[in-house]
Amino acid sequence: MKPMTKQVLALLLILSLIAVVGLTLYFAVTGSDYFWGMMVLMFFYPIFLWTMSFLYKWSKNNHKKS
């Protein structure tokens, strides 16, 4: 993957994490029913992203060994 592509994807990832946190705070302040759904998303979204990153690195290393 090209460095520029990695930088753009990293920026999009950071923006999506900021959006999740911002929406969670917004829903908390307004008392919306979506608050608890955003809390779950705020917990599992980073775990999902870490898992995808780990699997990408793992598959990349296994491909080199073969």
C-alpha positions, 0 to 999 in steps of 0.5 A: 500500500502506498504511503499516501493511501495509508495517510488518507485511511489513517485520517479517515479512521481518526475522523470516524473515531472523533465522530463516534465520540462526538455523537456519543456526547451529543446523545448524552447531552440531549438525552436521546435513546441512541446514547446507549447504542453509541456507548456500545459502538464506542466500546466495540468500534476500536476493538473491531478496528484493532482486530482488523489491523491485527488480522491484516498484519498476521496475514501479511506475515503469513504470506511472506513465510509461504 
